[in-house]
Amino acid sequence: MNKDDLVREIKQKQSFLCVGLDSDLTKIPKHLLSYDDPVLEFNKQIIDATKEYCVAYKPNIAFYECMGSKGWETLQKTLDYIPKNIFTIADAKRGDIGNTSAMYAKTFLKI
């Protein structure tokens, strides 16, 4: 997808909505915790509920990499699930707000 595709989606949907996928396992609804991959299931439900309206999804990499290889696998499956006509943005900045910084600390400092 390129800029022209994104502009086309914005015009077609009459929307600028970008949905962040900052999926924190500790905050996922309890009924999803029985799934093999609760974060993926949560993401799929968010995507299904918003894909008609949003023009971009923005997974926050910190929330996936703190889970190790399982997190990277979940991120890839999430990206594969996002419809191809919807733009994706990797939120991969390092100096960020509290909850994201906490995930980086968990990843690299084992806090």
Backbone torsions as a table, in degrees:
resi	resn	phi	psi	omega
1	MET	NA	139.7	178.7
2	ASN	-123.3	-176.2	-177.0
3	LYS	-58.0	-42.5	-179.6
4	ASP	-62.4	-39.5	177.2
5	ASP	-63.5	-42.0	179.2
6	LEU	-63.0	-45.4	179.1
7	VAL	-61.1	-40.2	178.5
8	ARG	-61.7	-43.7	178.0
9	GLU	-63.0	-42.4	179.2
10	ILE	-59.2	-46.4	-179.6
11	LYS	-67.0	-43.6	-177.9
12	GLN	-64.7	-43.7	-177.5
13	LYS	-88.7	-10.4	-175.5
14	GLN	50.2	53.3	-174.0
15	SER	-150.7	149.4	171.4
16	PHE	-116.7	13.0	-172.4
17	LEU	-64.3	124.3	172.8
18	CYS	-118.1	123.2	-176.4
19	VAL	-100.4	120.3	176.6
20	GLY	-79.1	136.2	177.0
21	LEU	-111.5	73.2	178.8
22	ASP	-99.3	69.5	-167.9
23	SER	-85.1	100.1	-177.8
24	ASP	-92.1	115.8	-177.0
25	LEU	-54.9	-32.1	-178.7
26	THR	-74.4	-10.6	-178.5
27	LYS	-116.1	3.6	179.7
28	ILE	-73.5	140.5	178.9
29	PRO	-52.5	137.9	-174.1
30	LYS	-57.1	-33.4	-178.3
31	HIS	-66.6	-14.9	178.6
32	LEU	-90.9	-11.9	-175.6
33	LEU	-69.1	-14.6	178.7
34	SER	-80.2	-11.1	178.0
35	TYR	-73.0	153.4	176.8
36	ASP	-58.4	-36.3	179.8
37	ASP	-132.4	84.7	-176.0
38	PRO	-60.2	-35.1	179.9
39	VAL	-65.4	-44.4	178.3
40	LEU	-61.9	-44.5	-180.0
41	GLU	-62.5	-42.2	177.0
42	PHE	-60.1	-47.6	179.4
43	ASN	-59.9	-43.5	-179.7
44	LYS	-60.7	-40.8	179.6
45	GLN	-68.0	-38.3	175.9
46	ILE	-63.5	-46.0	-179.4
47	ILE	-62.4	-46.6	180.0
48	ASP	-60.0	-35.7	-177.6
49	ALA	-78.8	-18.0	-172.6
50	THR	-120.5	-11.1	-171.0
51	LYS	-61.4	-25.5	178.0
52	GLU	-70.3	-24.0	-171.2
53	TYR	-110.2	-27.8	-172.6
54	CYS	-92.6	153.9	179.7
55	VAL	-110.9	-6.3	178.9
56	ALA	-157.4	149.9	170.2
57	TYR	-118.8	143.1	-175.6
58	LYS	-131.8	86.9	175.9
59	PRO	-70.2	134.6	178.2
60	ASN	-88.5	110.3	-171.8
61	ILE	-57.4	-33.8	-178.7
62	ALA	-57.5	-35.1	-176.7
63	PHE	-74.3	-13.5	179.0
64	TYR	-102.5	-45.2	-175.8
65	GLU	-68.6	-21.7	177.4
66	CYS	-69.4	-13.6	178.0
67	MET	-95.0	7.9	179.3
68	GLY	70.1	-149.0	-175.5
69	SER	-62.4	-33.0	176.9
70	LYS	-61.7	-38.3	178.4
71	GLY	-66.2	-41.5	178.2
72	TRP	-64.6	-37.4	177.4
73	GLU	-64.7	-43.1	177.9
74	THR	-62.5	-42.7	178.1
75	LEU	-60.0	-46.1	-179.4
76	GLN	-62.5	-43.1	178.9
77	LYS	-65.1	-36.5	176.6
78	THR	-63.9	-46.7	178.9
79	LEU	-61.1	-39.7	178.1
80	ASP	-65.1	-29.5	-177.7
81	TYR	-78.8	-26.7	-179.6
82	ILE	-65.9	129.4	178.6
83	PRO	-54.7	141.3	-173.9
84	LYS	-64.3	-20.1	-179.9
85	ASN	-85.0	1.6	-178.7
86	ILE	-109.6	129.5	-177.8
87	PHE	-64.4	144.5	174.2
88	THR	-122.4	143.3	-179.6
89	ILE	-128.0	128.3	175.2
90	ALA	-86.9	114.9	175.5
91	ASP	-86.2	94.2	-172.3
92	ALA	-126.3	27.9	178.3
93	LYS	-74.4	153.9	-176.1
94	ARG	-100.4	-40.1	179.4
95	GLY	-88.8	93.2	-169.5
96	ASP	-130.7	-174.1	-178.3
97	ILE	-70.0	172.8	-172.6
98	GLY	-48.6	-54.1	-174.5
99	ASN	-68.1	-34.7	176.9
100	THR	-70.8	-43.3	177.0
101	SER	-59.6	-36.6	177.9
102	ALA	-63.3	-37.5	178.2
103	MET	-68.3	-38.5	175.8
104	TYR	-64.8	-40.6	177.5
105	ALA	-61.5	-41.6	178.3
106	LYS	-62.1	-38.7	-178.9
107	THR	-69.0	-51.7	-169.3
108	PHE	-99.2	-22.9	-176.7
109	LEU	-112.8	-2.7	-179.8
110	LYS	55.7	40.0	179.8
111	ILE	-90.4	NA	NA
